[in-house]
Amino acid sequence: MKKLMLSLFIAFGFSACSLNNDEINTDCGANEDVAFTGFPLLCNYSIKTLPPNPAAIVLGSQEKLDQYFTKHENTCTVPSDPTIDFTKNLLVGIFSGMKPTNGYSIKMTSIVENKCQMIINFYESSPQAGEVILQTPTYPSDFILIPKTNKPIVFNKVNENPDNIVIGTYAANCTGADCQKFFQLNNFNVLKFQNVVAGKYEFEQYKYTRLIKTGEFSSLLKGVPGEILSLKGQTKTYGAPDSADQGGIYFQLRQGNLVTKVYIDNADTADQTEEIKLFKKAIKDKIESLK
């Protein structure tokens, strides 16, 4: 493969490989997508030493996890299982280093693997226009679980649009691990959130699995009704979702620093225009196609 741009260095003494040589012509074969799981590590652990500079970490045992992180009581609003099966998985963490304010983020988006190595793609984003900025240093990070491998792991910085859509079906009386189905659609993949709790829709606290699909975000965005787009960061409810155990549809659109949230009654209520009813059906159809 040709040049791989790597802006992170590997910290804490873990082995890895970076490629920045245009003359490398090794035939590594075709790249294949690798499934991975998003892991809200910081719900249950805190890092002992925050890296001041960009860094990445790859851990293969509970002993190594305990060496660099301290376990604490769950700090997220929903229970998060801190258990990692290190016989099957590696924990990968990626850090932006110290940033002067809030509003920065870093995210691993996709993984490909060939005969030579595993390549983890990631992007970084900065504060958005109009965002409330606090002059307090932050240390953005992201954590995932990947299949155990002995291949070198490299990190490839890409340019991605962080805008996304979250869609879901919910009902307060549903039971079971997957009765509430929630997905994030973005420019580069689709994420399926695990064990979403009714009414608790801060999605960064949930584990997720990556579905290898692209183009879903742009496709659904084209069909968002104008009356929803015009909300621009507000929250609106159509009908009285779940008032009679009939459940509802959830739609969230993140554009820059604006997050618009919409709750739509499963029943066709008087405040739902024909356009909203058609959009509700489109969301249901999309969820069926993704699950």
C-alpha positions as CSV (number, residue, x, y, z in Angstrom):
1,M,0.0,0.0,0.0
2,K,1.1,3.6,-0.5
3,K,1.4,6.3,2.1
4,L,-0.5,6.1,5.3
5,M,-0.8,9.4,7.1
6,L,-0.4,8.9,10.9
7,S,-0.8,11.9,13.2
8,L,-0.8,9.9,16.5
9,F,2.1,8.2,18.2
10,I,1.7,5.0,20.2
11,A,2.1,5.6,23.9
12,F,2.8,3.6,27.0
13,G,5.3,1.3,25.4
14,F,2.8,-0.8,23.3
15,S,4.0,-2.1,20.0
16,A,2.5,-0.8,16.8
17,C,3.5,0.1,13.3
18,S,3.2,3.4,11.4
19,L,3.8,3.8,7.7
20,N,4.9,7.0,6.2
21,N,7.1,5.9,3.3
22,D,5.9,6.5,-0.2
23,E,8.3,3.8,-1.5
24,I,6.6,0.9,0.4
25,N,5.3,-1.5,-2.2
26,T,4.6,-4.6,-0.2
27,D,1.6,-6.5,-1.5
28,C,-0.6,-6.9,1.6
29,G,-3.7,-8.0,-0.3
30,A,-7.1,-6.5,-0.3
31,N,-8.5,-4.6,2.7
32,E,-11.5,-6.2,4.5
33,D,-13.8,-4.4,6.9
34,V,-13.5,-5.4,10.6
35,A,-16.5,-5.3,13.0
36,F,-15.9,-3.6,16.3
37,T,-17.7,-2.5,19.5
38,G,-17.8,0.9,21.0
39,F,-17.1,0.8,24.7
40,P,-17.9,3.5,27.2
41,L,-14.8,2.8,29.3
42,L,-15.0,6.0,31.3
43,C,-18.3,5.1,32.8
44,N,-16.4,2.7,35.0
45,Y,-12.7,3.7,34.8
46,S,-10.6,6.8,34.8
47,I,-7.1,7.1,33.3
48,K,-4.4,7.5,35.9
49,T,-2.3,9.9,33.8
50,L,-3.9,12.0,31.1
51,P,-1.7,12.1,28.0
52,P,-0.8,15.8,27.3
53,N,-0.1,14.9,23.6
54,P,-1.9,12.8,21.0
55,A,-1.6,9.1,21.9
56,A,-3.1,5.7,21.4
57,I,-3.1,2.6,23.6
58,V,-3.8,-1.1,23.0
59,L,-4.5,-3.3,26.0
60,G,-4.8,-7.1,25.9
61,S,-5.4,-8.1,29.5
62,Q,-7.2,-7.0,32.7
63,E,-3.8,-6.5,34.3
64,K,-2.8,-4.0,31.7
65,L,-6.1,-2.2,32.0
66,D,-5.7,-1.9,35.8
67,Q,-2.1,-0.7,35.3
68,Y,-3.2,2.4,33.4
69,F,-6.8,2.9,34.6
70,T,-8.5,3.1,38.0
71,K,-11.9,1.4,38.4
72,H,-14.7,3.6,40.0
73,E,-18.4,3.4,40.5
74,N,-20.4,3.8,37.4
75,T,-20.8,7.5,36.6
76,C,-23.1,7.2,33.6
77,T,-26.9,7.5,34.0
78,V,-27.4,3.9,32.8
79,P,-25.6,0.8,34.0
80,S,-22.5,0.0,32.0
81,D,-20.9,-3.5,32.1
82,P,-17.1,-2.9,32.7
83,T,-16.3,-6.5,31.8
84,I,-14.0,-7.2,28.8
85,D,-13.3,-10.7,27.5
86,F,-9.6,-10.3,26.8
87,T,-9.4,-13.8,25.4
88,K,-11.4,-12.5,22.3
89,N,-10.8,-8.8,22.3
90,L,-8.3,-6.0,22.6
91,L,-9.2,-2.6,24.1
92,V,-8.1,0.3,21.9
93,G,-8.0,3.9,23.2
94,I,-7.2,7.0,21.3
95,F,-6.5,10.4,22.8
96,S,-6.3,13.9,21.3
97,G,-4.1,15.2,24.0
98,M,-4.8,18.3,26.1
99,K,-7.2,20.8,24.4
100,P,-7.6,24.4,25.7
101,T,-11.5,24.3,25.9
102,N,-14.5,22.0,25.5
103,G,-15.9,21.3,22.1
104,Y,-13.1,19.0,20.8
105,S,-13.6,15.3,20.1
106,I,-11.9,12.3,18.6
107,K,-13.6,9.2,17.1
108,M,-12.6,5.9,15.6
109,T,-14.9,5.3,12.6
110,S,-13.9,2.2,10.8
111,I,-11.3,-0.6,10.7
112,V,-9.9,-2.5,7.7
113,E,-7.5,-5.4,7.8
114,N,-5.2,-7.0,5.3
115,K,-2.4,-9.7,5.4
116,C,0.1,-7.2,6.8
117,Q,-1.8,-5.0,9.4
118,M,-4.9,-3.7,10.9
119,I,-5.8,0.0,10.1
120,I,-8.0,2.0,12.4
121,N,-9.5,5.2,10.8
122,F,-10.3,8.1,13.0
123,Y,-11.2,11.8,12.8
124,E,-11.0,14.8,15.1
125,S,-13.4,17.7,15.4
126,S,-13.1,21.2,16.9
127,P,-15.6,23.5,18.6
128,Q,-18.5,24.5,16.3
129,A,-19.7,28.0,15.5
130,G,-22.1,29.2,18.2
131,E,-21.1,26.5,20.7
132,V,-20.7,27.6,24.3
133,I,-17.0,27.5,25.1
134,L,-15.7,27.0,28.6
135,Q,-12.0,27.9,29.2
136,T,-11.2,24.7,30.9
137,P,-8.7,22.1,29.4
138,T,-10.2,18.9,28.1
139,Y,-8.7,15.5,27.1
140,P,-10.9,14.0,24.3
141,S,-10.7,10.2,24.0
142,D,-12.5,7.3,22.4
143,F,-12.5,3.5,23.2
144,I,-13.4,0.4,21.3
145,L,-13.1,-3.3,21.5
146,I,-11.6,-5.0,18.5
147,P,-11.0,-8.7,17.7
148,K,-7.8,-10.0,19.2
149,T,-4.9,-9.8,16.7
150,N,-1.1,-10.2,16.5
151,K,-0.9,-7.9,13.5
152,P,0.6,-4.4,13.8
153,I,-2.1,-1.8,14.4
154,V,-1.8,1.6,12.6
155,F,-4.0,4.7,13.0
156,N,-5.1,6.7,9.9
157,K,-6.5,10.2,10.3
158,V,-9.3,10.9,7.9
159,N,-11.6,13.9,7.3
160,E,-15.2,13.2,8.2
161,N,-18.3,15.2,8.9
162,P,-19.4,14.6,12.5
163,D,-23.0,15.4,11.8
164,N,-25.3,12.4,12.4
165,I,-28.9,11.2,12.8
166,V,-30.2,8.9,15.6
167,I,-33.4,7.0,15.0
168,G,-35.2,4.6,17.3
169,T,-38.4,2.9,18.4
170,Y,-39.2,3.0,22.1
171,A,-41.8,1.9,24.6
172,A,-41.7,2.2,28.4
173,N,-43.3,-1.2,28.8
174,C,-41.0,-3.2,26.5
175,T,-38.7,-5.8,28.1
176,G,-35.6,-7.7,26.9
177,A,-32.1,-6.7,26.0
178,D,-32.9,-5.4,22.5
179,C,-36.6,-4.3,22.7
180,Q,-35.7,-0.7,22.1
181,K,-33.9,-0.4,18.8
182,F,-31.7,2.7,18.3
183,F,-29.2,3.5,15.5
184,Q,-26.9,6.3,14.6
185,L,-26.4,7.1,11.0
186,N,-23.4,9.1,10.0
187,N,-21.3,9.7,6.9
188,F,-19.0,6.7,7.4
189,N,-21.1,3.9,9.0
190,V,-24.1,2.9,11.1
191,L,-23.9,2.2,14.8
192,K,-26.4,0.0,16.6
193,F,-26.7,1.0,20.3
194,Q,-27.0,-1.8,22.9
195,N,-29.5,-1.9,25.8
196,V,-30.9,1.6,25.4
197,V,-33.0,2.6,28.5
198,A,-36.4,4.3,27.9
199,G,-36.1,8.1,28.3
200,K,-32.3,8.1,28.6
201,Y,-31.0,9.2,25.3
202,E,-27.5,10.4,25.9
203,F,-26.0,7.9,23.5
204,E,-22.3,8.3,24.3
205,Q,-22.9,6.2,27.4
206,Y,-24.0,3.1,25.5
207,K,-22.0,0.3,23.9
208,Y,-22.6,0.0,20.2
209,T,-21.8,-2.3,17.4
210,R,-20.7,-1.0,14.0
211,L,-22.8,-2.1,11.0
212,I,-20.8,-2.0,7.8
213,K,-23.2,0.3,5.8
214,T,-22.5,3.6,4.2
215,G,-24.7,6.3,2.6
216,E,-27.5,5.9,5.1
217,F,-27.1,9.3,6.6
218,S,-27.3,11.3,3.4
219,S,-30.2,9.2,2.2
220,L,-32.4,9.7,5.3
221,L,-31.4,13.4,5.6
222,K,-32.9,14.1,2.2
223,G,-36.3,13.0,3.5
224,V,-36.5,15.1,6.7
225,P,-39.6,17.3,6.6
226,G,-39.0,21.0,6.4
227,E,-40.9,21.6,9.7
228,I,-38.4,19.4,11.5
229,L,-35.4,21.0,9.9
230,S,-36.7,24.4,10.9
231,L,-36.6,23.4,14.6
232,K,-32.8,24.0,14.6
233,G,-31.8,22.6,18.0
234,Q,-35.3,22.5,19.6
235,T,-37.3,19.5,20.8
236,K,-40.8,18.8,19.6
237,T,-43.3,16.0,20.5
238,Y,-46.1,14.9,18.1
239,G,-49.1,13.4,19.9
240,A,-48.6,11.7,23.3
241,P,-46.1,8.9,22.6
242,D,-46.4,6.0,25.0
243,S,-49.3,7.4,26.9
244,A,-51.3,4.3,26.3
245,D,-48.3,1.9,26.0
246,Q,-48.4,2.5,22.2
247,G,-44.7,3.5,22.1
248,G,-43.2,6.1,19.8
249,I,-40.5,7.0,17.3
250,Y,-37.4,8.9,18.2
251,F,-35.5,11.1,15.7
252,Q,-32.4,13.2,16.5
253,L,-30.4,15.3,14.1
254,R,-27.0,16.7,15.0
255,Q,-25.7,19.5,12.8
256,G,-22.7,21.3,14.1
257,N,-23.5,22.3,17.6
258,L,-27.3,22.1,17.1
259,V,-29.1,19.0,18.3
260,T,-32.8,18.7,17.2
261,K,-34.9,16.0,18.9
262,V,-38.3,14.8,17.8
263,Y,-40.7,12.3,19.5
264,I,-43.5,11.0,17.3
265,D,-46.5,9.1,18.6
266,N,-47.0,5.7,16.9
267,A,-50.7,6.6,16.6
268,D,-51.5,9.1,13.8
269,T,-52.5,12.1,15.9
270,A,-54.1,15.4,14.7
271,D,-50.9,17.4,14.9
272,Q,-49.1,15.0,12.5
273,T,-49.2,16.3,8.9
274,E,-49.2,13.9,6.0
275,E,-45.5,14.7,5.6
276,I,-44.8,13.8,9.2
277,K,-46.7,10.5,8.9
278,L,-44.7,9.6,5.8
279,F,-41.5,10.4,7.6
280,K,-42.5,8.3,10.6
281,K,-43.1,5.4,8.3
282,A,-39.7,6.0,6.6
283,I,-38.0,5.8,10.0
284,K,-39.7,2.6,10.8
285,D,-38.8,1.1,7.5
286,K,-35.2,2.2,7.9
287,I,-35.0,0.6,11.4
288,E,-36.4,-2.7,10.0
289,S,-33.8,-2.6,7.2
290,L,-30.9,-2.1,9.7
291,K,-31.8,-4.5,12.5
